[in-house]
Amino acid sequence: LTLTIHCEDEETVVRAHEEIREFDDVAELDAEPTRSGWGYGFGFRDPEGNVWGVACKYGADFDDRGGFIYP
């Protein structure tokens, strides 16, 4: 299971990576966000060992309440 934070764009992913790397108790943080055929993002483990992904998915959108709309 991977918990995911969906971002609106690549700039937001970069800002999230910069903020998360400031925490001392984060493990296995990817050195930098990377691009793939589906989007742009990175992963890490929180202090409890939960796996997180932070990404923007190309072609995705958000509805008026901020809900993620899969393309």
PQR file of N, CA, C, O and H, with PARSE charges and radii, in Angstrom:
ATOM      1  N   LEU A   1       0.847  -1.175   0.000 -0.4000 1.5000
ATOM      2  CA  LEU A   1       0.000   0.000   0.000 -0.0000 2.0000
ATOM      3  C   LEU A   1       0.886   1.229   0.000  0.5500 1.7000
ATOM      4  O   LEU A   1       1.812   1.339   0.804 -0.5500 1.4000
ATOM      5  N   THR A   2       0.603   2.139  -0.892 -0.4000 1.5000
ATOM      6  CA  THR A   2       1.296   3.426  -0.928 -0.0000 2.0000
ATOM      7  C   THR A   2       0.261   4.532  -0.797  0.5500 1.7000
ATOM      8  O   THR A   2      -0.698   4.595  -1.567 -0.5500 1.4000
ATOM      9  H   THR A   2      -0.149   2.049  -1.545  0.4000 1.0000
ATOM     10  N   LEU A   3       0.460   5.389   0.168 -0.4000 1.5000
ATOM     11  CA  LEU A   3      -0.387   6.565   0.320 -0.0000 2.0000
ATOM     12  C   LEU A   3       0.120   7.616  -0.657  0.5500 1.7000
ATOM     13  O   LEU A   3       1.330   7.796  -0.798 -0.5500 1.4000
ATOM     14  H   LEU A   3       1.238   5.338   0.794  0.4000 1.0000
ATOM     15  N   THR A   4      -0.787   8.310  -1.331 -0.4000 1.5000
ATOM     16  CA  THR A   4      -0.364   9.240  -2.373 -0.0000 2.0000
ATOM     17  C   THR A   4      -0.933  10.630  -2.161  0.5500 1.7000
ATOM     18  O   THR A   4      -2.105  10.796  -1.824 -0.5500 1.4000
ATOM     19  H   THR A   4      -1.769   8.164  -1.216  0.4000 1.0000
ATOM     20  N   ILE A   5      -0.092  11.612  -2.362 -0.4000 1.5000
ATOM     21  CA  ILE A   5      -0.510  13.006  -2.386 -0.0000 2.0000
ATOM     22  C   ILE A   5      -0.441  13.438  -3.844  0.5500 1.7000
ATOM     23  O   ILE A   5       0.639  13.481  -4.433 -0.5500 1.4000
ATOM     24  H   ILE A   5       0.861  11.477  -2.636  0.4000 1.0000
ATOM     25  N   HIS A   6      -1.587  13.757  -4.423 -0.4000 1.5000
ATOM     26  CA  HIS A   6      -1.641  14.189  -5.815 -0.0000 2.0000
ATOM     27  C   HIS A   6      -1.515  15.713  -5.866  0.5500 1.7000
ATOM     28  O   HIS A   6      -2.253  16.436  -5.196 -0.5500 1.4000
ATOM     29  H   HIS A   6      -2.465  13.722  -3.945  0.4000 1.0000
ATOM     30  N   CYS A   7      -0.579  16.174  -6.664 -0.4000 1.5000
ATOM     31  CA  CYS A   7      -0.318  17.608  -6.805 -0.0000 2.0000
ATOM     32  C   CYS A   7      -0.827  18.108  -8.155  0.5500 1.7000
ATOM     33  O   CYS A   7      -0.996  17.334  -9.097 -0.5500 1.4000
ATOM     34  H   CYS A   7       0.020  15.587  -7.208  0.4000 1.0000
ATOM     35  N   GLU A   8      -1.063  19.397  -8.228 -0.4000 1.5000
ATOM     36  CA  GLU A   8      -1.589  20.002  -9.451 -0.0000 2.0000
ATOM     37  C   GLU A   8      -0.564  20.093 -10.572  0.5500 1.7000
ATOM     38  O   GLU A   8      -0.919  19.994 -11.746 -0.5500 1.4000
ATOM     39  H   GLU A   8      -0.926  20.026  -7.463  0.4000 1.0000
ATOM     40  N   ASP A   9       0.715  20.283 -10.218 -0.4000 1.5000
ATOM     41  CA  ASP A   9       1.730  20.468 -11.256 -0.0000 2.0000
ATOM     42  C   ASP A   9       3.104  20.094 -10.722  0.5500 1.7000
ATOM     43  O   ASP A   9       3.265  19.802  -9.538 -0.5500 1.4000
ATOM     44  H   ASP A   9       1.004  20.364  -9.264  0.4000 1.0000
ATOM     45  N   GLU A  10       4.091  20.108 -11.610 -0.4000 1.5000
ATOM     46  CA  GLU A  10       5.454  19.726 -11.241 -0.0000 2.0000
ATOM     47  C   GLU A  10       6.058  20.681 -10.220  0.5500 1.7000
ATOM     48  O   GLU A  10       6.803  20.244  -9.342 -0.5500 1.4000
ATOM     49  H   GLU A  10       3.961  20.345 -12.573  0.4000 1.0000
ATOM     50  N   GLU A  11       5.759  21.959 -10.312 -0.4000 1.5000
ATOM     51  CA  GLU A  11       6.285  22.931  -9.347 -0.0000 2.0000
ATOM     52  C   GLU A  11       5.855  22.587  -7.924  0.5500 1.7000
ATOM     53  O   GLU A  11       6.644  22.718  -6.988 -0.5500 1.4000
ATOM     54  H   GLU A  11       5.154  22.314 -11.025  0.4000 1.0000
ATOM     55  N   THR A  12       4.620  22.152  -7.758 -0.4000 1.5000
ATOM     56  CA  THR A  12       4.127  21.785  -6.441 -0.0000 2.0000
ATOM     57  C   THR A  12       4.846  20.539  -5.927  0.5500 1.7000
ATOM     58  O   THR A  12       5.134  20.438  -4.735 -0.5500 1.4000
ATOM     59  H   THR A  12       3.979  22.046  -8.518  0.4000 1.0000
ATOM     60  N   VAL A  13       5.134  19.598  -6.812 -0.4000 1.5000
ATOM     61  CA  VAL A  13       5.892  18.400  -6.426 -0.0000 2.0000
ATOM     62  C   VAL A  13       7.280  18.802  -5.929  0.5500 1.7000
ATOM     63  O   VAL A  13       7.744  18.297  -4.907 -0.5500 1.4000
ATOM     64  H   VAL A  13       4.900  19.680  -7.781  0.4000 1.0000
ATOM     65  N   VAL A  14       7.933  19.697  -6.640 -0.4000 1.5000
ATOM     66  CA  VAL A  14       9.272  20.156  -6.249 -0.0000 2.0000
ATOM     67  C   VAL A  14       9.226  20.840  -4.886  0.5500 1.7000
ATOM     68  O   VAL A  14      10.080  20.587  -4.036 -0.5500 1.4000
ATOM     69  H   VAL A  14       7.556  20.107  -7.470  0.4000 1.0000
ATOM     70  N   ARG A  15       8.234  21.705  -4.672 -0.4000 1.5000
ATOM     71  CA  ARG A  15       8.099  22.389  -3.370 -0.0000 2.0000
ATOM     72  C   ARG A  15       7.865  21.383  -2.249  0.5500 1.7000
ATOM     73  O   ARG A  15       8.433  21.519  -1.165 -0.5500 1.4000
ATOM     74  H   ARG A  15       7.540  21.910  -5.362  0.4000 1.0000
ATOM     75  N   ALA A  16       7.032  20.375  -2.501 -0.4000 1.5000
ATOM     76  CA  ALA A  16       6.782  19.348  -1.484 -0.0000 2.0000
ATOM     77  C   ALA A  16       8.067  18.600  -1.159  0.5500 1.7000
ATOM     78  O   ALA A  16       8.351  18.341   0.011 -0.5500 1.4000
ATOM     79  H   ALA A  16       6.571  20.265  -3.381  0.4000 1.0000
ATOM     80  N   HIS A  17       8.849  18.249  -2.178 -0.4000 1.5000
ATOM     81  CA  HIS A  17      10.108  17.541  -1.951 -0.0000 2.0000
ATOM     82  C   HIS A  17      11.044  18.397  -1.097  0.5500 1.7000
ATOM     83  O   HIS A  17      11.663  17.889  -0.163 -0.5500 1.4000
ATOM     84  H   HIS A  17       8.619  18.460  -3.128  0.4000 1.0000
ATOM     85  N   GLU A  18      11.150  19.678  -1.406 -0.4000 1.5000
ATOM     86  CA  GLU A  18      12.013  20.578  -0.638 -0.0000 2.0000
ATOM     87  C   GLU A  18      11.584  20.648   0.823  0.5500 1.7000
ATOM     88  O   GLU A  18      12.432  20.670   1.715 -0.5500 1.4000
ATOM     89  H   GLU A  18      10.647  20.090  -2.166  0.4000 1.0000
ATOM     90  N   GLU A  19      10.285  20.683   1.075 -0.4000 1.5000
ATOM     91  CA  GLU A  19       9.793  20.764   2.450 -0.0000 2.0000
ATOM     92  C   GLU A  19       9.973  19.442   3.195  0.5500 1.7000
ATOM     93  O   GLU A  19      10.368  19.437   4.361 -0.5500 1.4000
ATOM     94  H   GLU A  19       9.596  20.665   0.350  0.4000 1.0000
ATOM     95  N   ILE A  20       9.688  18.331   2.534 -0.4000 1.5000
ATOM     96  CA  ILE A  20       9.789  17.027   3.199 -0.0000 2.0000
ATOM     97  C   ILE A  20      11.230  16.703   3.554  0.5500 1.7000
ATOM     98  O   ILE A  20      11.474  16.088   4.592 -0.5500 1.4000
ATOM     99  H   ILE A  20       9.367  18.335   1.587  0.4000 1.0000
ATOM    100  N   ARG A  21      12.187  17.095   2.732 -0.4000 1.5000
ATOM    101  CA  ARG A  21      13.580  16.763   3.042 -0.0000 2.0000
ATOM    102  C   ARG A  21      14.095  17.533   4.257  0.5500 1.7000
ATOM    103  O   ARG A  21      15.176  17.228   4.760 -0.5500 1.4000
ATOM    104  H   ARG A  21      11.989  17.595   1.889  0.4000 1.0000
ATOM    105  N   GLU A  22      13.345  18.520   4.735 -0.4000 1.5000
ATOM    106  CA  GLU A  22      13.729  19.254   5.946 -0.0000 2.0000
ATOM    107  C   GLU A  22      13.427  18.470   7.226  0.5500 1.7000
ATOM    108  O   GLU A  22      13.964  18.795   8.285 -0.5500 1.4000
ATOM    109  H   GLU A  22      12.467  18.768   4.327  0.4000 1.0000
ATOM    110  N   PHE A  23      12.581  17.448   7.144 -0.4000 1.5000
ATOM    111  CA  PHE A  23      12.233  16.649   8.320 -0.0000 2.0000
ATOM    112  C   PHE A  23      13.331  15.635   8.610  0.5500 1.7000
ATOM    113  O   PHE A  23      13.823  14.972   7.698 -0.5500 1.4000
ATOM    114  H   PHE A  23      12.145  17.184   6.284  0.4000 1.0000
ATOM    115  N   ASP A  24      13.717  15.514   9.881 -0.4000 1.5000
ATOM    116  CA  ASP A  24      14.784  14.594  10.270 -0.0000 2.0000
ATOM    117  C   ASP A  24      14.352  13.137  10.274  0.5500 1.7000
ATOM    118  O   ASP A  24      15.186  12.252  10.083 -0.5500 1.4000
ATOM    119  H   ASP A  24      13.317  16.053  10.622  0.4000 1.0000
ATOM    120  N   ASP A  25      13.079  12.869  10.485 -0.4000 1.5000
ATOM    121  CA  ASP A  25      12.638  11.495  10.690 -0.0000 2.0000
ATOM    122  C   ASP A  25      12.008  10.842   9.456  0.5500 1.7000
ATOM    123  O   ASP A  25      11.310   9.835   9.581 -0.5500 1.4000
ATOM    124  H   ASP A  25      12.401  13.588  10.640  0.4000 1.0000
ATOM    125  N   VAL A  26      12.246  11.400   8.274 -0.4000 1.5000
ATOM    126  CA  VAL A  26      11.772  10.809   7.021 -0.0000 2.0000
ATOM    127  C   VAL A  26      12.862   9.858   6.521  0.5500 1.7000
ATOM    128  O   VAL A  26      14.050  10.175   6.594 -0.5500 1.4000
ATOM    129  H   VAL A  26      12.813  12.217   8.173  0.4000 1.0000
ATOM    130  N   ALA A  27      12.456   8.696   6.015 -0.4000 1.5000
ATOM    131  CA  ALA A  27      13.419   7.704   5.523 -0.0000 2.0000
ATOM    132  C   ALA A  27      13.204   7.448   4.038  0.5500 1.7000
ATOM    133  O   ALA A  27      12.112   7.654   3.508 -0.5500 1.4000
ATOM    134  H   ALA A  27      11.492   8.439   5.955  0.4000 1.0000
ATOM    135  N   GLU A  28      14.252   6.999   3.385 -0.4000 1.5000
ATOM    136  CA  GLU A  28      14.191   6.558   1.999 -0.0000 2.0000
ATOM    137  C   GLU A  28      13.599   7.602   1.048  0.5500 1.7000
ATOM    138  O   GLU A  28      12.928   7.257   0.075 -0.5500 1.4000
ATOM    139  H   GLU A  28      15.139   6.831   3.816  0.4000 1.0000
ATOM    140  N   LEU A  29      13.851   8.862   1.336 -0.4000 1.5000
ATOM    141  CA  LEU A  29      13.387   9.940   0.453 -0.0000 2.0000
ATOM    142  C   LEU A  29      14.173   9.880  -0.850  0.5500 1.7000
ATOM    143  O   LEU A  29      15.404   9.881  -0.835 -0.5500 1.4000
ATOM    144  H   LEU A  29      14.396   9.142   2.126  0.4000 1.0000
ATOM    145  N   ASP A  30      13.470   9.829  -1.971 -0.4000 1.5000
ATOM    146  CA  ASP A  30      14.148   9.878  -3.265 -0.0000 2.0000
ATOM    147  C   ASP A  30      14.984  11.151  -3.333  0.5500 1.7000
ATOM    148  O   ASP A  30      14.572  12.199  -2.836 -0.5500 1.4000
ATOM    149  H   ASP A  30      12.470   9.829  -1.983  0.4000 1.0000
ATOM    150  N   ALA A  31      16.156  11.056  -3.950 -0.4000 1.5000
ATOM    151  CA  ALA A  31      17.075  12.195  -4.028 -0.0000 2.0000
ATOM    152  C   ALA A  31      16.441  13.398  -4.708  0.5500 1.7000
ATOM    153  O   ALA A  31      16.725  14.543  -4.354 -0.5500 1.4000
ATOM    154  H   ALA A  31      16.491  10.204  -4.355  0.4000 1.0000
ATOM    155  N   GLU A  32      15.585  13.135  -5.683 -0.4000 1.5000
ATOM    156  CA  GLU A  32      14.876  14.205  -6.387 -0.0000 2.0000
ATOM    157  C   GLU A  32      13.662  13.606  -7.089  0.5500 1.7000
ATOM    158  O   GLU A  32      13.626  12.403  -7.344 -0.5500 1.4000
ATOM    159  H   GLU A  32      15.355  12.205  -5.971  0.4000 1.0000
ATOM    160  N   PRO A  33      12.674  14.429  -7.401 -0.5600 1.5000
ATOM    161  CA  PRO A  33      11.531  13.930  -8.178  0.2800 2.0000
ATOM    162  C   PRO A  33      12.006  13.486  -9.565  0.5500 1.7000
ATOM    163  O   PRO A  33      12.983  14.011 -10.099 -0.5500 1.4000
ATOM    164  N   THR A  34      11.304  12.522 -10.128 -0.4000 1.5000
ATOM    165  CA  THR A  34      11.652  12.036 -11.464 -0.0000 2.0000
ATOM    166  C   THR A  34      10.418  12.007 -12.359  0.5500 1.7000
ATOM    167  O   THR A  34       9.285  11.945 -11.882 -0.5500 1.4000
ATOM    168  H   THR A  34      10.510  12.095  -9.695  0.4000 1.0000
ATOM    169  N   ARG A  35      10.663  12.055 -13.665 -0.4000 1.5000
ATOM    170  CA  ARG A  35       9.595  11.966 -14.667 -0.0000 2.0000
ATOM    171  C   ARG A  35       9.499  10.543 -15.177  0.5500 1.7000
ATOM    172  O   ARG A  35      10.488   9.816 -15.267 -0.5500 1.4000
ATOM    173  H   ARG A  35      11.583  12.106 -14.052  0.4000 1.0000
ATOM    174  N   SER A  36       8.281  10.176 -15.506 -0.4000 1.5000
ATOM    175  CA  SER A  36       8.042   8.886 -16.156 -0.0000 2.0000
ATOM    176  C   SER A  36       6.953   9.111 -17.200  0.5500 1.7000
ATOM    177  O   SER A  36       6.531  10.245 -17.428 -0.5500 1.4000
ATOM    178  H   SER A  36       7.478  10.767 -15.433  0.4000 1.0000
ATOM    179  N   GLY A  37       6.506   8.051 -17.824 -0.4000 1.5000
ATOM    180  CA  GLY A  37       5.461   8.173 -18.824 -0.0000 2.0000
ATOM    181  C   GLY A  37       4.116   8.613 -18.254  0.5500 1.7000
ATOM    182  O   GLY A  37       3.271   9.133 -18.982 -0.5500 1.4000
ATOM    183  H   GLY A  37       6.849   7.130 -17.639  0.4000 1.0000
ATOM    184  N   TRP A  38       3.920   8.406 -16.969 -0.4000 1.5000
ATOM    185  CA  TRP A  38       2.634   8.737 -16.346 -0.0000 2.0000
ATOM    186  C   TRP A  38       2.635  10.074 -15.627  0.5500 1.7000
ATOM    187  O   TRP A  38       1.577  10.680 -15.463 -0.5500 1.4000
ATOM    188  H   TRP A  38       4.607   7.984 -16.378  0.4000 1.0000
ATOM    189  N   GLY A  39       3.824  10.561 -15.184 -0.4000 1.5000
ATOM    190  CA  GLY A  39       3.827  11.796 -14.419 -0.0000 2.0000
ATOM    191  C   GLY A  39       5.182  12.139 -13.846  0.5500 1.7000
ATOM    192  O   GLY A  39       6.219  11.770 -14.398 -0.5500 1.4000
ATOM    193  H   GLY A  39       4.684  10.069 -15.317  0.4000 1.0000
ATOM    194  N   TYR A  40       5.162  12.854 -12.723 -0.4000 1.5000
ATOM    195  CA  TYR A  40       6.361  13.380 -12.105 -0.0000 2.0000
ATOM    196  C   TYR A  40       6.198  13.273 -10.605  0.5500 1.7000
ATOM    197  O   TYR A  40       5.193  13.737 -10.066 -0.5500 1.4000
ATOM    198  H   TYR A  40       4.319  13.153 -12.275  0.4000 1.0000
ATOM    199  N   GLY A  41       7.162  12.671  -9.909 -0.4000 1.5000
ATOM    200  CA  GLY A  41       6.989  12.533  -8.477 -0.0000 2.0000
ATOM    201  C   GLY A  41       8.166  11.909  -7.763  0.5500 1.7000
ATOM    202  O   GLY A  41       9.231  11.695  -8.342 -0.5500 1.4000
ATOM    203  H   GLY A  41       7.978  12.295 -10.347  0.4000 1.0000
ATOM    204  N   PHE A  42       7.948  11.619  -6.483 -0.4000 1.5000
ATOM    205  CA  PHE A  42       8.964  11.014  -5.626 -0.0000 2.0000
ATOM    206  C   PHE A  42       8.285  10.240  -4.506  0.5500 1.7000
ATOM    207  O   PHE A  42       7.075  10.341  -4.308 -0.5500 1.4000
ATOM    208  H   PHE A  42       7.083  11.792  -6.012  0.4000 1.0000
ATOM    209  N   GLY A  43       9.075   9.470  -3.781 -0.4000 1.5000
ATOM    210  CA  GLY A  43       8.543   8.682  -2.686 -0.0000 2.0000
ATOM    211  C   GLY A  43       9.393   8.813  -1.434  0.5500 1.7000
ATOM    212  O   GLY A  43      10.530   9.283  -1.481 -0.5500 1.4000
ATOM    213  H   GLY A  43      10.058   9.388  -3.942  0.4000 1.0000
ATOM    214  N   PHE A  44       8.817   8.386  -0.305 -0.4000 1.5000
ATOM    215  CA  PHE A  44       9.522   8.384   0.976 -0.0000 2.0000
ATOM    216  C   PHE A  44       8.753   7.528   1.971  0.5500 1.7000
ATOM    217  O   PHE A  44       7.624   7.116   1.703 -0.5500 1.4000
ATOM    218  H   PHE A  44       7.894   8.004  -0.267  0.4000 1.0000
ATOM    219  N   ARG A  45       9.370   7.259   3.127 -0.4000 1.5000
ATOM    220  CA  ARG A  45       8.709   6.589   4.245 -0.0000 2.0000
ATOM    221  C   ARG A  45       8.619   7.559   5.415  0.5500 1.7000
ATOM    222  O   ARG A  45       9.570   8.277   5.726 -0.5500 1.4000
ATOM    223  H   ARG A  45      10.287   7.594   3.345  0.4000 1.0000
ATOM    224  N   ASP A  46       7.447   7.562   6.057 -0.4000 1.5000
ATOM    225  CA  ASP A  46       7.284   8.420   7.230 -0.0000 2.0000
ATOM    226  C   ASP A  46       7.861   7.700   8.461  0.5500 1.7000
ATOM    227  O   ASP A  46       8.302   6.555   8.351 -0.5500 1.4000
ATOM    228  H   ASP A  46       6.676   6.978   5.804  0.4000 1.0000
ATOM    229  N   PRO A  47       7.862   8.358   9.626 -0.5600 1.5000
ATOM    230  CA  PRO A  47       8.461   7.748  10.819  0.2800 2.0000
ATOM    231  C   PRO A  47       7.823   6.418  11.243  0.5500 1.7000
ATOM    232  O   PRO A  47       8.465   5.618  11.923 -0.5500 1.4000
ATOM    233  N   GLU A  48       6.576   6.179  10.852 -0.4000 1.5000
ATOM    234  CA  GLU A  48       5.908   4.924  11.184 -0.0000 2.0000
ATOM    235  C   GLU A  48       6.162   3.841  10.144  0.5500 1.7000
ATOM    236  O   GLU A  48       5.685   2.716  10.291 -0.5500 1.4000
ATOM    237  H   GLU A  48       6.055   6.829  10.299  0.4000 1.0000
ATOM    238  N   GLY A  49       6.915   4.175   9.086 -0.4000 1.5000
ATOM    239  CA  GLY A  49       7.226   3.199   8.049 -0.0000 2.0000
ATOM    240  C   GLY A  49       6.247   3.173   6.890  0.5500 1.7000
ATOM    241  O   GLY A  49       6.399   2.362   5.977 -0.5500 1.4000
ATOM    242  H   GLY A  49       7.303   5.089   8.966  0.4000 1.0000
ATOM    243  N   ASN A  50       5.240   4.046   6.907 -0.4000 1.5000
ATOM    244  CA  ASN A  50       4.289   4.102   5.807 -0.0000 2.0000
ATOM    245  C   ASN A  50       4.972   4.645   4.553  0.5500 1.7000
ATOM    246  O   ASN A  50       5.770   5.579   4.628 -0.5500 1.4000
ATOM    247  H   ASN A  50       5.116   4.705   7.649  0.4000 1.0000
ATOM    248  N   VAL A  51       4.653   4.055   3.405 -0.4000 1.5000
ATOM    249  CA  VAL A  51       5.222   4.490   2.133 -0.0000 2.0000
ATOM    250  C   VAL A  51       4.311   5.549   1.530  0.5500 1.7000
ATOM    251  O   VAL A  51       3.095   5.372   1.449 -0.5500 1.4000
ATOM    252  H   VAL A  51       4.005   3.296   3.345  0.4000 1.0000
ATOM    253  N   TRP A  52       4.922   6.656   1.108 -0.4000 1.5000
ATOM    254  CA  TRP A  52       4.193   7.770   0.511 -0.0000 2.0000
ATOM    255  C   TRP A  52       4.720   8.049  -0.884  0.5500 1.7000
ATOM    256  O   TRP A  52       5.913   7.906  -1.152 -0.5500 1.4000
ATOM    257  H   TRP A  52       5.909   6.799   1.174  0.4000 1.0000
ATOM    258  N   GLY A  53       3.825   8.445  -1.757 -0.4000 1.5000
ATOM    259  CA  GLY A  53       4.185   8.949  -3.071 -0.0000 2.0000
ATOM    260  C   GLY A  53       3.615  10.343  -3.212  0.5500 1.7000
ATOM    261  O   GLY A  53       2.474  10.590  -2.821 -0.5500 1.4000
ATOM    262  H   GLY A  53       2.857   8.561  -1.539  0.4000 1.0000
ATOM    263  N   VAL A  54       4.388  11.254  -3.761 -0.4000 1.5000
ATOM    264  CA  VAL A  54       3.938  12.614  -4.033 -0.0000 2.0000
ATOM    265  C   VAL A  54       4.128  12.816  -5.526  0.5500 1.7000
ATOM    266  O   VAL A  54       5.246  12.691  -6.025 -0.5500 1.4000
ATOM    267  H   VAL A  54       5.315  11.054  -4.078  0.4000 1.0000
ATOM    268  N   ALA A  55       3.064  13.125  -6.247 -0.4000 1.5000
ATOM    269  CA  ALA A  55       3.182  13.167  -7.705 -0.0000 2.0000
ATOM    270  C   ALA A  55       2.105  14.013  -8.350  0.5500 1.7000
ATOM    271  O   ALA A  55       1.052  14.276  -7.770 -0.5500 1.4000
ATOM    272  H   ALA A  55       2.156  13.227  -5.842  0.4000 1.0000
ATOM    273  N   CYS A  56       2.403  14.431  -9.570 -0.4000 1.5000
ATOM    274  CA  CYS A  56       1.367  14.959 -10.445 -0.0000 2.0000
ATOM    275  C   CYS A  56       1.239  13.948 -11.583  0.5500 1.7000
ATOM    276  O   CYS A  56       2.238  13.492 -12.139 -0.5500 1.4000
ATOM    277  H   CYS A  56       3.259  14.218 -10.042  0.4000 1.0000
ATOM    278  N   LYS A  57       0.013  13.609 -11.914 -0.4000 1.5000
ATOM    279  CA  LYS A  57      -0.262  12.646 -12.983 -0.0000 2.0000
ATOM    280  C   LYS A  57      -0.641  13.428 -14.217  0.5500 1.7000
ATOM    281  O   LYS A  57      -1.591  14.211 -14.205 -0.5500 1.4000
ATOM    282  H   LYS A  57      -0.799  13.979 -11.462  0.4000 1.0000
ATOM    283  N   TYR A  58       0.111  13.212 -15.289 -0.4000 1.5000
ATOM    284  CA  TYR A  58      -0.179  13.923 -16.532 -0.0000 2.0000
ATOM    285  C   TYR A  58      -1.596  13.619 -16.999  0.5500 1.7000
ATOM    286  O   TYR A  58      -2.007  12.459 -17.042 -0.5500 1.4000
ATOM    287  H   TYR A  58       0.883  12.577 -15.299  0.4000 1.0000
ATOM    288  N   GLY A  59      -2.339  14.662 -17.346 -0.4000 1.5000
ATOM    289  CA  GLY A  59      -3.704  14.519 -17.827 -0.0000 2.0000
ATOM    290  C   GLY A  59      -4.760  14.522 -16.736  0.5500 1.7000
ATOM    291  O   GLY A  59      -5.954  14.562 -17.032 -0.5500 1.4000
ATOM    292  H   GLY A  59      -2.005  15.604 -17.311  0.4000 1.0000
ATOM    293  N   ALA A  60      -4.333  14.480 -15.471 -0.4000 1.5000
ATOM    294  CA  ALA A  60      -5.287  14.484 -14.361 -0.0000 2.0000
ATOM    295  C   ALA A  60      -5.755  15.907 -14.080  0.5500 1.7000
ATOM    296  O   ALA A  60      -5.153  16.880 -14.533 -0.5500 1.4000
ATOM    297  H   ALA A  60      -3.363  14.448 -15.230  0.4000 1.0000
ATOM    298  N   ASP A  61      -6.840  16.003 -13.325 -0.4000 1.5000
ATOM    299  CA  ASP A  61      -7.388  17.300 -12.962 -0.0000 2.0000
ATOM    300  C   ASP A  61      -7.995  17.180 -11.570  0.5500 1.7000
ATOM    301  O   ASP A  61      -8.032  16.096 -10.989 -0.5500 1.4000
ATOM    302  H   ASP A  61      -7.329  15.213 -12.957  0.4000 1.0000
ATOM    303  N   PHE A  62      -8.466  18.298 -11.044 -0.4000 1.5000
ATOM    304  CA  PHE A  62      -9.133  18.333  -9.749 -0.0000 2.0000
ATOM    305  C   PHE A  62     -10.500  18.966  -9.928  0.5500 1.7000
ATOM    306  O   PHE A  62     -10.655  19.902 -10.712 -0.5500 1.4000
ATOM    307  H   PHE A  62      -8.436  19.179 -11.516  0.4000 1.0000
ATOM    308  N   ASP A  63     -11.498  18.458  -9.200 -0.4000 1.5000
ATOM    309  CA  ASP A  63     -12.829  19.052  -9.302 -0.0000 2.0000
ATOM    310  C   ASP A  63     -12.917  20.304  -8.434  0.5500 1.7000
ATOM    311  O   ASP A  63     -11.930  20.710  -7.820 -0.5500 1.4000
ATOM    312  H   ASP A  63     -11.372  17.698  -8.563  0.4000 1.0000
ATOM    313  N   ASP A  64     -14.102  20.916  -8.384 -0.4000 1.5000
ATOM    314  CA  ASP A  64     -14.268  22.189  -7.676 -0.0000 2.0000
ATOM    315  C   ASP A  64     -14.075  22.084  -6.166  0.5500 1.7000
ATOM    316  O   ASP A  64     -13.889  23.104  -5.503 -0.5500 1.4000
ATOM    317  H   ASP A  64     -14.904  20.586  -8.882  0.4000 1.0000
ATOM    318  N   ARG A  65     -14.115  20.876  -5.607 -0.4000 1.5000
ATOM    319  CA  ARG A  65     -13.880  20.694  -4.174 -0.0000 2.0000
ATOM    320  C   ARG A  65     -12.479  20.209  -3.872  0.5500 1.7000
ATOM    321  O   ARG A  65     -12.136  19.976  -2.714 -0.5500 1.4000
ATOM    322  H   ARG A  65     -14.266  20.046  -6.145  0.4000 1.0000
ATOM    323  N   GLY A  66     -11.640  20.050  -4.941 -0.4000 1.5000
ATOM    324  CA  GLY A  66     -10.266  19.605  -4.764 -0.0000 2.0000
ATOM    325  C   GLY A  66     -10.081  18.112  -4.908  0.5500 1.7000
ATOM    326  O   GLY A  66      -8.992  17.594  -4.661 -0.5500 1.4000
ATOM    327  H   GLY A  66     -11.919  20.239  -5.883  0.4000 1.0000
ATOM    328  N   GLY A  67     -11.135  17.408  -5.307 -0.4000 1.5000
ATOM    329  CA  GLY A  67     -11.051  15.956  -5.508 -0.0000 2.0000
ATOM    330  C   GLY A  67     -10.286  15.619  -6.771  0.5500 1.7000
ATOM    331  O   GLY A  67     -10.431  16.294  -7.790 -0.5500 1.4000
ATOM    332  H   GLY A  67     -12.020  17.828  -5.508  0.4000 1.0000
ATOM    333  N   PHE A  68      -9.474  14.580  -6.710 -0.4000 1.5000
ATOM    334  CA  PHE A  68      -8.658  14.161  -7.835 -0.0000 2.0000
ATOM    335  C   PHE A  68      -9.516  13.492  -8.903  0.5500 1.7000
ATOM    336  O   PHE A  68     -10.342  12.633  -8.593 -0.5500 1.4000
ATOM    337  H   PHE A  68      -9.357  14.031  -5.882  0.4000 1.0000
ATOM    338  N   ILE A  69      -9.321  13.882 -10.149 -0.4000 1.5000
ATOM    339  CA  ILE A  69     -10.035  13.273 -11.289 -0.0000 2.0000
ATOM    340  C   ILE A  69      -9.003  12.541 -12.136  0.5500 1.7000
ATOM    341  O   ILE A  69      -8.162  13.161 -12.787 -0.5500 1.4000
ATOM    342  H   ILE A  69      -8.649  14.579 -10.400  0.4000 1.0000
ATOM    343  N   TYR A  70      -9.079  11.220 -12.117 -0.4000 1.5000
ATOM    344  CA  TYR A  70      -8.142  10.395 -12.888 -0.0000 2.0000
ATOM    345  C   TYR A  70      -8.446  10.535 -14.381  0.5500 1.7000
ATOM    346  O   TYR A  70      -9.607  10.509 -14.790 -0.5500 1.4000
ATOM    347  H   TYR A  70      -9.762  10.717 -11.588  0.4000 1.0000
ATOM    348  N   PRO A  71      -7.392  10.683 -15.190 -0.5600 1.5000
ATOM    349  CA  PRO A  71      -7.640  10.892 -16.634  0.2800 2.0000
ATOM    350  C   PRO A  71      -8.202   9.661 -17.330  0.5500 1.7000
ATOM    351  O   PRO A  71      -8.456   9.694 -18.534 -0.5500 1.4000
TER
END
